[in-house]
Amino acid sequence: MTLLIDAPLVPHHGRRWCHLVSDTSFAELHAFAARLDLPSHRFDIDHYDVAEEEQEQVLAAGALLVRPRDIVAALNAAGLRRRR
């Protein structure tokens, strides 16, 4: 059970954003996000959007920093990848 986050590479609304995923289950992902008080509206299909300034808090809580392609690979391997 691992939570993964990538670098803040996605610009949107004047900020840069990361993606937070679980390599195990959505239940694990939602529980982790709730512990960090991430708003539920930030859940987007198969990941949470995390603002650049929140990344350190997420890492300190135990998420691992990985490359964006590792996020996709982990979602695919867990059967959690959802497309729009």
PDB file of N, CA, C and O in Angstrom:
ATOM      1  N   MET A   1       0.845  -1.179   0.000  1.00  0.00           N
ATOM      2  CA  MET A   1       0.000   0.000   0.000  1.00  0.00           C
ATOM      3  C   MET A   1       0.886   1.235   0.000  1.00  0.00           C
ATOM      4  O   MET A   1       1.600   1.518   0.962  1.00  0.00           O
ATOM      5  N   THR A   2       0.816   1.955  -1.099  1.00  0.00           N
ATOM      6  CA  THR A   2       1.652   3.138  -1.234  1.00  0.00           C
ATOM      7  C   THR A   2       0.850   4.262  -1.862  1.00  0.00           C
ATOM      8  O   THR A   2       0.066   4.042  -2.786  1.00  0.00           O
ATOM      9  N   LEU A   3       1.052   5.459  -1.357  1.00  0.00           N
ATOM     10  CA  LEU A   3       0.492   6.651  -1.961  1.00  0.00           C
ATOM     11  C   LEU A   3       1.601   7.302  -2.763  1.00  0.00           C
ATOM     12  O   LEU A   3       2.727   7.427  -2.282  1.00  0.00           O
ATOM     13  N   LEU A   4       1.296   7.713  -3.969  1.00  0.00           N
ATOM     14  CA  LEU A   4       2.286   8.288  -4.876  1.00  0.00           C
ATOM     15  C   LEU A   4       1.859   9.685  -5.290  1.00  0.00           C
ATOM     16  O   LEU A   4       0.671   9.951  -5.471  1.00  0.00           O
ATOM     17  N   ILE A   5       2.819  10.569  -5.439  1.00  0.00           N
ATOM     18  CA  ILE A   5       2.559  11.929  -5.907  1.00  0.00           C
ATOM     19  C   ILE A   5       3.649  12.294  -6.913  1.00  0.00           C
ATOM     20  O   ILE A   5       4.811  11.919  -6.756  1.00  0.00           O
ATOM     21  N   ASP A   6       3.256  13.022  -7.933  1.00  0.00           N
ATOM     22  CA  ASP A   6       4.247  13.463  -8.918  1.00  0.00           C
ATOM     23  C   ASP A   6       4.581  14.940  -8.697  1.00  0.00           C
ATOM     24  O   ASP A   6       4.041  15.579  -7.794  1.00  0.00           O
ATOM     25  N   ALA A   7       5.461  15.463  -9.516  1.00  0.00           N
ATOM     26  CA  ALA A   7       5.885  16.863  -9.408  1.00  0.00           C
ATOM     27  C   ALA A   7       4.750  17.777  -9.878  1.00  0.00           C
ATOM     28  O   ALA A   7       3.915  17.371 -10.686  1.00  0.00           O
ATOM     29  N   PRO A   8       4.724  18.999  -9.373  1.00  0.00           N
ATOM     30  CA  PRO A   8       3.685  19.954  -9.769  1.00  0.00           C
ATOM     31  C   PRO A   8       3.963  20.517 -11.165  1.00  0.00           C
ATOM     32  O   PRO A   8       4.614  21.552 -11.309  1.00  0.00           O
ATOM     33  N   LEU A   9       3.473  19.836 -12.169  1.00  0.00           N
ATOM     34  CA  LEU A   9       3.760  20.199 -13.554  1.00  0.00           C
ATOM     35  C   LEU A   9       2.558  20.759 -14.305  1.00  0.00           C
ATOM     36  O   LEU A   9       2.717  21.312 -15.393  1.00  0.00           O
ATOM     37  N   VAL A  10       1.363  20.627 -13.745  1.00  0.00           N
ATOM     38  CA  VAL A  10       0.148  20.997 -14.471  1.00  0.00           C
ATOM     39  C   VAL A  10      -0.320  22.389 -14.053  1.00  0.00           C
ATOM     40  O   VAL A  10      -0.761  22.576 -12.919  1.00  0.00           O
ATOM     41  N   PRO A  11      -0.229  23.374 -14.960  1.00  0.00           N
ATOM     42  CA  PRO A  11      -0.717  24.717 -14.623  1.00  0.00           C
ATOM     43  C   PRO A  11      -2.237  24.790 -14.774  1.00  0.00           C
ATOM     44  O   PRO A  11      -2.802  24.284 -15.744  1.00  0.00           O
ATOM     45  N   HIS A  12      -2.888  25.430 -13.798  1.00  0.00           N
ATOM     46  CA  HIS A  12      -4.341  25.612 -13.853  1.00  0.00           C
ATOM     47  C   HIS A  12      -4.743  26.662 -12.833  1.00  0.00           C
ATOM     48  O   HIS A  12      -4.354  26.582 -11.668  1.00  0.00           O
ATOM     49  N   HIS A  13      -5.507  27.631 -13.259  1.00  0.00           N
ATOM     50  CA  HIS A  13      -5.985  28.697 -12.374  1.00  0.00           C
ATOM     51  C   HIS A  13      -4.842  29.419 -11.637  1.00  0.00           C
ATOM     52  O   HIS A  13      -4.967  29.736 -10.455  1.00  0.00           O
ATOM     53  N   GLY A  14      -3.750  29.670 -12.333  1.00  0.00           N
ATOM     54  CA  GLY A  14      -2.647  30.417 -11.750  1.00  0.00           C
ATOM     55  C   GLY A  14      -1.799  29.648 -10.756  1.00  0.00           C
ATOM     56  O   GLY A  14      -0.969  30.242 -10.068  1.00  0.00           O
ATOM     57  N   ARG A  15      -1.989  28.346 -10.666  1.00  0.00           N
ATOM     58  CA  ARG A  15      -1.207  27.501  -9.753  1.00  0.00           C
ATOM     59  C   ARG A  15      -0.682  26.311 -10.548  1.00  0.00           C
ATOM     60  O   ARG A  15      -1.093  26.067 -11.683  1.00  0.00           O
ATOM     61  N   ARG A  16       0.234  25.580  -9.923  1.00  0.00           N
ATOM     62  CA  ARG A  16       0.704  24.325 -10.516  1.00  0.00           C
ATOM     63  C   ARG A  16       0.215  23.192  -9.620  1.00  0.00           C
ATOM     64  O   ARG A  16       0.135  23.325  -8.399  1.00  0.00           O
ATOM     65  N   TRP A  17      -0.111  22.064 -10.272  1.00  0.00           N
ATOM     66  CA  TRP A  17      -0.758  20.967  -9.570  1.00  0.00           C
ATOM     67  C   TRP A  17      -0.017  19.642  -9.747  1.00  0.00           C
ATOM     68  O   TRP A  17       0.624  19.400 -10.769  1.00  0.00           O
ATOM     69  N   CYS A  18      -0.124  18.794  -8.724  1.00  0.00           N
ATOM     70  CA  CYS A  18       0.405  17.430  -8.710  1.00  0.00           C
ATOM     71  C   CYS A  18      -0.782  16.464  -8.752  1.00  0.00           C
ATOM     72  O   CYS A  18      -1.939  16.864  -8.620  1.00  0.00           O
ATOM     73  N   HIS A  19      -0.462  15.194  -8.938  1.00  0.00           N
ATOM     74  CA  HIS A  19      -1.467  14.141  -8.886  1.00  0.00           C
ATOM     75  C   HIS A  19      -1.113  13.179  -7.754  1.00  0.00           C
ATOM     76  O   HIS A  19       0.029  12.734  -7.643  1.00  0.00           O
ATOM     77  N   LEU A  20      -2.094  12.865  -6.923  1.00  0.00           N
ATOM     78  CA  LEU A  20      -1.926  11.941  -5.809  1.00  0.00           C
ATOM     79  C   LEU A  20      -2.759  10.702  -6.083  1.00  0.00           C
ATOM     80  O   LEU A  20      -3.959  10.807  -6.336  1.00  0.00           O
ATOM     81  N   VAL A  21      -2.132   9.518  -6.035  1.00  0.00           N
ATOM     82  CA  VAL A  21      -2.828   8.257  -6.293  1.00  0.00           C
ATOM     83  C   VAL A  21      -2.433   7.212  -5.261  1.00  0.00           C
ATOM     84  O   VAL A  21      -1.448   7.357  -4.536  1.00  0.00           O
ATOM     85  N   SER A  22      -3.236   6.155  -5.220  1.00  0.00           N
ATOM     86  CA  SER A  22      -2.913   4.961  -4.450  1.00  0.00           C
ATOM     87  C   SER A  22      -2.565   3.853  -5.429  1.00  0.00           C
ATOM     88  O   SER A  22      -3.120   3.788  -6.526  1.00  0.00           O
ATOM     89  N   ASP A  23      -1.656   2.993  -5.037  1.00  0.00           N
ATOM     90  CA  ASP A  23      -1.349   1.836  -5.885  1.00  0.00           C
ATOM     91  C   ASP A  23      -2.146   0.615  -5.442  1.00  0.00           C
ATOM     92  O   ASP A  23      -1.887  -0.502  -5.888  1.00  0.00           O
ATOM     93  N   THR A  24      -3.130   0.841  -4.550  1.00  0.00           N
ATOM     94  CA  THR A  24      -3.899  -0.266  -3.992  1.00  0.00           C
ATOM     95  C   THR A  24      -5.409  -0.114  -4.167  1.00  0.00           C
ATOM     96  O   THR A  24      -6.072  -0.989  -4.726  1.00  0.00           O
ATOM     97  N   SER A  25      -5.950   1.027  -3.674  1.00  0.00           N
ATOM     98  CA  SER A  25      -7.404   1.167  -3.687  1.00  0.00           C
ATOM     99  C   SER A  25      -7.818   2.630  -3.568  1.00  0.00           C
ATOM    100  O   SER A  25      -7.069   3.476  -3.081  1.00  0.00           O
ATOM    101  N   PHE A  26      -9.024   2.891  -4.023  1.00  0.00           N
ATOM    102  CA  PHE A  26      -9.574   4.234  -3.842  1.00  0.00           C
ATOM    103  C   PHE A  26      -9.889   4.495  -2.374  1.00  0.00           C
ATOM    104  O   PHE A  26      -9.797   5.633  -1.915  1.00  0.00           O
ATOM    105  N   ALA A  27     -10.258   3.454  -1.636  1.00  0.00           N
ATOM    106  CA  ALA A  27     -10.529   3.623  -0.201  1.00  0.00           C
ATOM    107  C   ALA A  27      -9.289   4.147   0.516  1.00  0.00           C
ATOM    108  O   ALA A  27      -9.380   5.053   1.345  1.00  0.00           O
ATOM    109  N   GLU A  28      -8.130   3.574   0.195  1.00  0.00           N
ATOM    110  CA  GLU A  28      -6.883   4.043   0.793  1.00  0.00           C
ATOM    111  C   GLU A  28      -6.604   5.491   0.400  1.00  0.00           C
ATOM    112  O   GLU A  28      -6.199   6.298   1.237  1.00  0.00           O
ATOM    113  N   LEU A  29      -6.819   5.814  -0.856  1.00  0.00           N
ATOM    114  CA  LEU A  29      -6.581   7.168  -1.344  1.00  0.00           C
ATOM    115  C   LEU A  29      -7.497   8.168  -0.648  1.00  0.00           C
ATOM    116  O   LEU A  29      -7.038   9.221  -0.204  1.00  0.00           O
ATOM    117  N   HIS A  30      -8.784   7.852  -0.548  1.00  0.00           N
ATOM    118  CA  HIS A  30      -9.731   8.766   0.092  1.00  0.00           C
ATOM    119  C   HIS A  30      -9.427   8.933   1.585  1.00  0.00           C
ATOM    120  O   HIS A  30      -9.550  10.035   2.120  1.00  0.00           O
ATOM    121  N   ALA A  31      -9.036   7.862   2.251  1.00  0.00           N
ATOM    122  CA  ALA A  31      -8.697   7.949   3.678  1.00  0.00           C
ATOM    123  C   ALA A  31      -7.474   8.842   3.891  1.00  0.00           C
ATOM    124  O   ALA A  31      -7.450   9.659   4.811  1.00  0.00           O
ATOM    125  N   PHE A  32      -6.470   8.685   3.044  1.00  0.00           N
ATOM    126  CA  PHE A  32      -5.256   9.505   3.125  1.00  0.00           C
ATOM    127  C   PHE A  32      -5.606  10.969   2.876  1.00  0.00           C
ATOM    128  O   PHE A  32      -5.158  11.849   3.613  1.00  0.00           O
ATOM    129  N   ALA A  33      -6.396  11.232   1.850  1.00  0.00           N
ATOM    130  CA  ALA A  33      -6.795  12.606   1.530  1.00  0.00           C
ATOM    131  C   ALA A  33      -7.598  13.221   2.678  1.00  0.00           C
ATOM    132  O   ALA A  33      -7.428  14.399   2.990  1.00  0.00           O
ATOM    133  N   ALA A  34      -8.459  12.440   3.300  1.00  0.00           N
ATOM    134  CA  ALA A  34      -9.255  12.943   4.431  1.00  0.00           C
ATOM    135  C   ALA A  34      -8.361  13.312   5.606  1.00  0.00           C
ATOM    136  O   ALA A  34      -8.586  14.329   6.264  1.00  0.00           O
ATOM    137  N   ARG A  35      -7.338  12.484   5.875  1.00  0.00           N
ATOM    138  CA  ARG A  35      -6.400  12.796   6.968  1.00  0.00           C
ATOM    139  C   ARG A  35      -5.686  14.125   6.720  1.00  0.00           C
ATOM    140  O   ARG A  35      -5.342  14.837   7.664  1.00  0.00           O
ATOM    141  N   LEU A  36      -5.466  14.453   5.448  1.00  0.00           N
ATOM    142  CA  LEU A  36      -4.770  15.695   5.103  1.00  0.00           C
ATOM    143  C   LEU A  36      -5.730  16.851   4.846  1.00  0.00           C
ATOM    144  O   LEU A  36      -5.300  17.945   4.481  1.00  0.00           O
ATOM    145  N   ASP A  37      -7.017  16.616   5.034  1.00  0.00           N
ATOM    146  CA  ASP A  37      -8.051  17.633   4.786  1.00  0.00           C
ATOM    147  C   ASP A  37      -8.052  18.137   3.347  1.00  0.00           C
ATOM    148  O   ASP A  37      -8.346  19.306   3.097  1.00  0.00           O
ATOM    149  N   LEU A  38      -7.726  17.263   2.406  1.00  0.00           N
ATOM    150  CA  LEU A  38      -7.843  17.636   0.994  1.00  0.00           C
ATOM    151  C   LEU A  38      -9.326  17.635   0.646  1.00  0.00           C
ATOM    152  O   LEU A  38     -10.027  16.671   0.954  1.00  0.00           O
ATOM    153  N   PRO A  39      -9.811  18.676   0.021  1.00  0.00           N
ATOM    154  CA  PRO A  39     -11.239  18.738  -0.310  1.00  0.00           C
ATOM    155  C   PRO A  39     -11.649  17.600  -1.251  1.00  0.00           C
ATOM    156  O   PRO A  39     -10.915  17.253  -2.177  1.00  0.00           O
ATOM    157  N   SER A  40     -12.813  17.033  -1.003  1.00  0.00           N
ATOM    158  CA  SER A  40     -13.271  15.908  -1.815  1.00  0.00           C
ATOM    159  C   SER A  40     -13.495  16.301  -3.271  1.00  0.00           C
ATOM    160  O   SER A  40     -13.412  15.449  -4.156  1.00  0.00           O
ATOM    161  N   HIS A  41     -13.777  17.572  -3.534  1.00  0.00           N
ATOM    162  CA  HIS A  41     -13.975  17.986  -4.930  1.00  0.00           C
ATOM    163  C   HIS A  41     -12.673  17.946  -5.736  1.00  0.00           C
ATOM    164  O   HIS A  41     -12.696  18.094  -6.958  1.00  0.00           O
ATOM    165  N   ARG A  42     -11.551  17.746  -5.063  1.00  0.00           N
ATOM    166  CA  ARG A  42     -10.276  17.618  -5.777  1.00  0.00           C
ATOM    167  C   ARG A  42     -10.062  16.214  -6.339  1.00  0.00           C
ATOM    168  O   ARG A  42      -9.115  15.994  -7.094  1.00  0.00           O
ATOM    169  N   PHE A  43     -10.929  15.257  -5.982  1.00  0.00           N
ATOM    170  CA  PHE A  43     -10.823  13.922  -6.551  1.00  0.00           C
ATOM    171  C   PHE A  43     -11.295  13.995  -7.995  1.00  0.00           C
ATOM    172  O   PHE A  43     -12.405  14.451  -8.271  1.00  0.00           O
ATOM    173  N   ASP A  44     -10.442  13.540  -8.921  1.00  0.00           N
ATOM    174  CA  ASP A  44     -10.727  13.645 -10.349  1.00  0.00           C
ATOM    175  C   ASP A  44     -10.546  12.288 -11.019  1.00  0.00           C
ATOM    176  O   ASP A  44      -9.453  11.957 -11.480  1.00  0.00           O
ATOM    177  N   ILE A  45     -11.591  11.527 -11.069  1.00  0.00           N
ATOM    178  CA  ILE A  45     -11.688  10.241 -11.749  1.00  0.00           C
ATOM    179  C   ILE A  45     -10.859   9.139 -11.071  1.00  0.00           C
ATOM    180  O   ILE A  45     -11.425   8.132 -10.646  1.00  0.00           O
ATOM    181  N   ASP A  46      -9.537   9.305 -10.961  1.00  0.00           N
ATOM    182  CA  ASP A  46      -8.709   8.261 -10.348  1.00  0.00           C
ATOM    183  C   ASP A  46      -7.565   8.828  -9.512  1.00  0.00           C
ATOM    184  O   ASP A  46      -6.664   8.091  -9.111  1.00  0.00           O
ATOM    185  N   HIS A  47      -7.599  10.126  -9.249  1.00  0.00           N
ATOM    186  CA  HIS A  47      -6.520  10.782  -8.495  1.00  0.00           C
ATOM    187  C   HIS A  47      -7.052  12.035  -7.809  1.00  0.00           C
ATOM    188  O   HIS A  47      -8.134  12.527  -8.128  1.00  0.00           O
ATOM    189  N   TYR A  48      -6.266  12.539  -6.861  1.00  0.00           N
ATOM    190  CA  TYR A  48      -6.538  13.846  -6.271  1.00  0.00           C
ATOM    191  C   TYR A  48      -5.590  14.848  -6.887  1.00  0.00           C
ATOM    192  O   TYR A  48      -4.413  14.557  -7.100  1.00  0.00           O
ATOM    193  N   ASP A  49      -6.105  16.025  -7.172  1.00  0.00           N
ATOM    194  CA  ASP A  49      -5.264  17.136  -7.583  1.00  0.00           C
ATOM    195  C   ASP A  49      -4.764  17.820  -6.316  1.00  0.00           C
ATOM    196  O   ASP A  49      -5.548  18.153  -5.428  1.00  0.00           O
ATOM    197  N   VAL A  50      -3.458  18.025  -6.241  1.00  0.00           N
ATOM    198  CA  VAL A  50      -2.818  18.615  -5.073  1.00  0.00           C
ATOM    199  C   VAL A  50      -2.045  19.850  -5.528  1.00  0.00           C
ATOM    200  O   VAL A  50      -1.219  19.769  -6.438  1.00  0.00           O
ATOM    201  N   ALA A  51      -2.309  20.977  -4.904  1.00  0.00           N
ATOM    202  CA  ALA A  51      -1.616  22.216  -5.252  1.00  0.00           C
ATOM    203  C   ALA A  51      -0.137  22.126  -4.870  1.00  0.00           C
ATOM    204  O   ALA A  51       0.238  21.463  -3.902  1.00  0.00           O
ATOM    205  N   GLU A  52       0.673  22.802  -5.648  1.00  0.00           N
ATOM    206  CA  GLU A  52       2.122  22.775  -5.438  1.00  0.00           C
ATOM    207  C   GLU A  52       2.496  23.061  -3.986  1.00  0.00           C
ATOM    208  O   GLU A  52       3.374  22.403  -3.428  1.00  0.00           O
ATOM    209  N   GLU A  53       1.838  24.033  -3.380  1.00  0.00           N
ATOM    210  CA  GLU A  53       2.199  24.417  -2.010  1.00  0.00           C
ATOM    211  C   GLU A  53       1.770  23.367  -0.973  1.00  0.00           C
ATOM    212  O   GLU A  53       2.168  23.461   0.188  1.00  0.00           O
ATOM    213  N   GLU A  54       0.975  22.379  -1.365  1.00  0.00           N
ATOM    214  CA  GLU A  54       0.561  21.309  -0.463  1.00  0.00           C
ATOM    215  C   GLU A  54       1.424  20.053  -0.606  1.00  0.00           C
ATOM    216  O   GLU A  54       1.308  19.126   0.196  1.00  0.00           O
ATOM    217  N   GLN A  55       2.275  20.022  -1.608  1.00  0.00           N
ATOM    218  CA  GLN A  55       3.048  18.816  -1.896  1.00  0.00           C
ATOM    219  C   GLN A  55       3.914  18.382  -0.714  1.00  0.00           C
ATOM    220  O   GLN A  55       3.963  17.193  -0.401  1.00  0.00           O
ATOM    221  N   GLU A  56       4.584  19.296  -0.067  1.00  0.00           N
ATOM    222  CA  GLU A  56       5.465  18.935   1.061  1.00  0.00           C
ATOM    223  C   GLU A  56       4.679  18.283   2.195  1.00  0.00           C
ATOM    224  O   GLU A  56       5.163  17.339   2.819  1.00  0.00           O
ATOM    225  N   GLN A  57       3.475  18.777   2.465  1.00  0.00           N
ATOM    226  CA  GLN A  57       2.620  18.185   3.499  1.00  0.00           C
ATOM    227  C   GLN A  57       2.270  16.745   3.134  1.00  0.00           C
ATOM    228  O   GLN A  57       2.273  15.863   3.993  1.00  0.00           O
ATOM    229  N   VAL A  58       1.972  16.512   1.868  1.00  0.00           N
ATOM    230  CA  VAL A  58       1.613  15.169   1.403  1.00  0.00           C
ATOM    231  C   VAL A  58       2.823  14.235   1.508  1.00  0.00           C
ATOM    232  O   VAL A  58       2.688  13.083   1.921  1.00  0.00           O
ATOM    233  N   LEU A  59       3.983  14.725   1.139  1.00  0.00           N
ATOM    234  CA  LEU A  59       5.202  13.924   1.251  1.00  0.00           C
ATOM    235  C   LEU A  59       5.516  13.619   2.712  1.00  0.00           C
ATOM    236  O   LEU A  59       5.891  12.495   3.046  1.00  0.00           O
ATOM    237  N   ALA A  60       5.367  14.612   3.578  1.00  0.00           N
ATOM    238  CA  ALA A  60       5.640  14.408   5.007  1.00  0.00           C
ATOM    239  C   ALA A  60       4.682  13.388   5.622  1.00  0.00           C
ATOM    240  O   ALA A  60       5.023  12.722   6.599  1.00  0.00           O
ATOM    241  N   ALA A  61       3.493  13.271   5.052  1.00  0.00           N
ATOM    242  CA  ALA A  61       2.501  12.310   5.553  1.00  0.00           C
ATOM    243  C   ALA A  61       2.760  10.894   5.046  1.00  0.00           C
ATOM    244  O   ALA A  61       2.099   9.951   5.480  1.00  0.00           O
ATOM    245  N   GLY A  62       3.724  10.736   4.122  1.00  0.00           N
ATOM    246  CA  GLY A  62       4.112   9.401   3.716  1.00  0.00           C
ATOM    247  C   GLY A  62       4.009   9.070   2.239  1.00  0.00           C
ATOM    248  O   GLY A  62       4.368   7.963   1.837  1.00  0.00           O
ATOM    249  N   ALA A  63       3.534   9.989   1.424  1.00  0.00           N
ATOM    250  CA  ALA A  63       3.479   9.710  -0.014  1.00  0.00           C
ATOM    251  C   ALA A  63       4.894   9.711  -0.595  1.00  0.00           C
ATOM    252  O   ALA A  63       5.793  10.370  -0.073  1.00  0.00           O
ATOM    253  N   LEU A  64       5.070   8.972  -1.671  1.00  0.00           N
ATOM    254  CA  LEU A  64       6.364   8.914  -2.344  1.00  0.00           C
ATOM    255  C   LEU A  64       6.329   9.762  -3.612  1.00  0.00           C
ATOM    256  O   LEU A  64       5.354   9.725  -4.363  1.00  0.00           O
ATOM    257  N   LEU A  65       7.387  10.518  -3.843  1.00  0.00           N
ATOM    258  CA  LEU A  65       7.511  11.334  -5.049  1.00  0.00           C
ATOM    259  C   LEU A  65       7.977  10.447  -6.196  1.00  0.00           C
ATOM    260  O   LEU A  65       9.012   9.788  -6.103  1.00  0.00           O
ATOM    261  N   VAL A  66       7.201  10.438  -7.281  1.00  0.00           N
ATOM    262  CA  VAL A  66       7.519   9.612  -8.445  1.00  0.00           C
ATOM    263  C   VAL A  66       7.316  10.427  -9.723  1.00  0.00           C
ATOM    264  O   VAL A  66       6.794  11.542  -9.688  1.00  0.00           O
ATOM    265  N   ARG A  67       7.739   9.850 -10.849  1.00  0.00           N
ATOM    266  CA  ARG A  67       7.546  10.491 -12.148  1.00  0.00           C
ATOM    267  C   ARG A  67       6.092  10.311 -12.585  1.00  0.00           C
ATOM    268  O   ARG A  67       5.435   9.354 -12.175  1.00  0.00           O
ATOM    269  N   PRO A  68       5.589  11.227 -13.414  1.00  0.00           N
ATOM    270  CA  PRO A  68       4.206  11.091 -13.893  1.00  0.00           C
ATOM    271  C   PRO A  68       3.926   9.731 -14.534  1.00  0.00           C
ATOM    272  O   PRO A  68       2.849   9.169 -14.332  1.00  0.00           O
ATOM    273  N   ARG A  69       4.859   9.203 -15.286  1.00  0.00           N
ATOM    274  CA  ARG A  69       4.616   7.900 -15.919  1.00  0.00           C
ATOM    275  C   ARG A  69       4.488   6.789 -14.882  1.00  0.00           C
ATOM    276  O   ARG A  69       3.816   5.787 -15.131  1.00  0.00           O
ATOM    277  N   ASP A  70       5.129   6.954 -13.713  1.00  0.00           N
ATOM    278  CA  ASP A  70       4.996   5.964 -12.651  1.00  0.00           C
ATOM    279  C   ASP A  70       3.596   6.008 -12.024  1.00  0.00           C
ATOM    280  O   ASP A  70       3.074   4.989 -11.572  1.00  0.00           O
ATOM    281  N   ILE A  71       3.002   7.198 -12.006  1.00  0.00           N
ATOM    282  CA  ILE A  71       1.614   7.347 -11.531  1.00  0.00           C
ATOM    283  C   ILE A  71       0.694   6.505 -12.427  1.00  0.00           C
ATOM    284  O   ILE A  71      -0.109   5.710 -11.938  1.00  0.00           O
ATOM    285  N   VAL A  72       0.825   6.694 -13.734  1.00  0.00           N
ATOM    286  CA  VAL A  72      -0.011   5.972 -14.694  1.00  0.00           C
ATOM    287  C   VAL A  72       0.231   4.469 -14.596  1.00  0.00           C
ATOM    288  O   VAL A  72      -0.718   3.685 -14.612  1.00  0.00           O
ATOM    289  N   ALA A  73       1.487   4.066 -14.495  1.00  0.00           N
ATOM    290  CA  ALA A  73       1.815   2.641 -14.389  1.00  0.00           C
ATOM    291  C   ALA A  73       1.217   2.026 -13.126  1.00  0.00           C
ATOM    292  O   ALA A  73       0.696   0.912 -13.168  1.00  0.00           O
ATOM    293  N   ALA A  74       1.289   2.742 -12.008  1.00  0.00           N
ATOM    294  CA  ALA A  74       0.736   2.225 -10.748  1.00  0.00           C
ATOM    295  C   ALA A  74      -0.781   2.082 -10.838  1.00  0.00           C
ATOM    296  O   ALA A  74      -1.341   1.088 -10.374  1.00  0.00           O
ATOM    297  N   LEU A  75      -1.442   3.065 -11.429  1.00  0.00           N
ATOM    298  CA  LEU A  75      -2.896   2.980 -11.596  1.00  0.00           C
ATOM    299  C   LEU A  75      -3.270   1.809 -12.495  1.00  0.00           C
ATOM    300  O   LEU A  75      -4.196   1.058 -12.189  1.00  0.00           O
ATOM    301  N   ASN A  76      -2.559   1.655 -13.592  1.00  0.00           N
ATOM    302  CA  ASN A  76      -2.837   0.536 -14.502  1.00  0.00           C
ATOM    303  C   ASN A  76      -2.609  -0.809 -13.814  1.00  0.00           C
ATOM    304  O   ASN A  76      -3.437  -1.712 -13.936  1.00  0.00           O
ATOM    305  N   ALA A  77      -1.506  -0.950 -13.100  1.00  0.00           N
ATOM    306  CA  ALA A  77      -1.172  -2.211 -12.439  1.00  0.00           C
ATOM    307  C   ALA A  77      -2.212  -2.585 -11.377  1.00  0.00           C
ATOM    308  O   ALA A  77      -2.498  -3.763 -11.168  1.00  0.00           O
ATOM    309  N   ALA A  78      -2.771  -1.574 -10.713  1.00  0.00           N
ATOM    310  CA  ALA A  78      -3.765  -1.821  -9.667  1.00  0.00           C
ATOM    311  C   ALA A  78      -5.188  -1.955 -10.232  1.00  0.00           C
ATOM    312  O   ALA A  78      -6.125  -2.268  -9.498  1.00  0.00           O
ATOM    313  N   GLY A  79      -5.337  -1.717 -11.531  1.00  0.00           N
ATOM    314  CA  GLY A  79      -6.667  -1.755 -12.133  1.00  0.00           C
ATOM    315  C   GLY A  79      -7.516  -0.550 -11.748  1.00  0.00           C
ATOM    316  O   GLY A  79      -8.745  -0.608 -11.795  1.00  0.00           O
ATOM    317  N   LEU A  80      -6.854   0.544 -11.367  1.00  0.00           N
ATOM    318  CA  LEU A  80      -7.558   1.740 -10.921  1.00  0.00           C
ATOM    319  C   LEU A  80      -7.597   2.860 -11.961  1.00  0.00           C
ATOM    320  O   LEU A  80      -8.213   3.899 -11.726  1.00  0.00           O
ATOM    321  N   ARG A  81      -6.955   2.660 -13.092  1.00  0.00           N
ATOM    322  CA  ARG A  81      -6.890   3.701 -14.123  1.00  0.00           C
ATOM    323  C   ARG A  81      -8.266   3.882 -14.748  1.00  0.00           C
ATOM    324  O   ARG A  81      -8.867   2.932 -15.250  1.00  0.00           O
ATOM    325  N   ARG A  82      -8.748   5.106 -14.708  1.00  0.00           N
ATOM    326  CA  ARG A  82     -10.014   5.458 -15.335  1.00  0.00           C
ATOM    327  C   ARG A  82      -9.761   6.594 -16.308  1.00  0.00           C
ATOM    328  O   ARG A  82      -9.003   7.519 -16.016  1.00  0.00           O
ATOM    329  N   ARG A  83     -10.382   6.520 -17.432  1.00  0.00           N
ATOM    330  CA  ARG A  83     -10.240   7.574 -18.431  1.00  0.00           C
ATOM    331  C   ARG A  83     -11.543   8.335 -18.550  1.00  0.00           C
ATOM    332  O   ARG A  83     -12.619   7.808 -18.267  1.00  0.00           O
ATOM    333  N   ARG A  84     -11.431   9.570 -18.970  1.00  0.00           N
ATOM    334  CA  ARG A  84     -12.633  10.389 -19.161  1.00  0.00           C
ATOM    335  C   ARG A  84     -13.491   9.834 -20.251  1.00  0.00           C
ATOM    336  O   ARG A  84     -14.545  10.392 -20.552  1.00  0.00           O
TER     337      ARG A  84
END
